[in-house]
């Protein structure tokens, strides 16, 4: 991947198990892996600074609606 291309995460393999769980194998290039680590650490540290549980922060993000008039 060059710096001109977007980072990509490619699902290489998905294996479903009898208990309902699944195992996923991804192909991630080095630059993409670095970006994931950087952004993941930034998210965790931001949550810690705001005294937010990461699961709660993810719930907030997943319920985000840009059409909501209360969202700036």
Secondary structure, DSSP 8 states (H G I E B T S, - for coil): --TTS---EEEEEEEE-TTS-EEEEEEE-HHHHHHHHHHHHHHHHHHHHTT--HHHHHHHHHT--TT-TT--
